[in-house]
């Protein structure tokens, strides 16, 4: 009789232990999957918020210059050349910082702008974002109704 009770207790302990370990492993896996999706959604939200801010600024500047018939600057687009050292959130912050430098130009006539001076605004500057320093070098600038700036960003200090 003693051996039967001993085996049933051993089975119960083994079953409960397996149940607990399975629950912990399942919880860990679900947490990892959910946190990954939350990070992706967070990046998307930040990107969309920046887009909204840019469009609001553009709309305000364009409304102010709607009566002029000259070619005016309507948009500022920043293209960061591929760099594996920089993560997506930092790229978004760098784009936002550069766009803020050029925000005052929205709604102004393109004829009155000097491309050389526009390059000097951010070329070879160091941007500090989240305790990291990035050096910005302008590779190409295209000035039409849309100011397109192609930049190369390198990490200076982490």
Secondary structure as the mmCIF struct_conf table of DSSP 4:
data_model
#
loop_
_struct_conf.conf_type_id
_struct_conf.id
_struct_conf.beg_label_comp_id
_struct_conf.beg_label_asym_id
_struct_conf.beg_label_seq_id
_struct_conf.end_label_comp_id
_struct_conf.end_label_asym_id
_struct_conf.end_label_seq_id
HELX_RH_AL_P HELX_RH_AL_P1 UNK A 2 UNK A 64
TURN_TY1_P TURN_TY1_P1 UNK A 65 UNK A 67
BEND BEND1 UNK A 70 UNK A 70
STRN STRN1 UNK A 72 UNK A 72
STRN STRN2 UNK A 75 UNK A 80
HELX_LH_PP_P HELX_LH_PP_P1 UNK A 81 UNK A 82
TURN_TY1_P TURN_TY1_P2 UNK A 84 UNK A 85
BEND BEND2 UNK A 86 UNK A 86
HELX_RH_AL_P HELX_RH_AL_P2 UNK A 88 UNK A 102
HELX_RH_3T_P HELX_RH_3T_P1 UNK A 103 UNK A 105
TURN_TY1_P TURN_TY1_P3 UNK A 106 UNK A 107
BEND BEND3 UNK A 108 UNK A 108
STRN STRN3 UNK A 109 UNK A 109
BEND BEND4 UNK A 110 UNK A 110
TURN_TY1_P TURN_TY1_P4 UNK A 111 UNK A 112
HELX_RH_AL_P HELX_RH_AL_P3 UNK A 115 UNK A 122
TURN_TY1_P TURN_TY1_P5 UNK A 123 UNK A 124
STRN STRN4 UNK A 125 UNK A 129
TURN_TY1_P TURN_TY1_P6 UNK A 130 UNK A 131
STRN STRN5 UNK A 132 UNK A 143
BEND BEND5 UNK A 144 UNK A 145
STRN STRN6 UNK A 146 UNK A 157
#
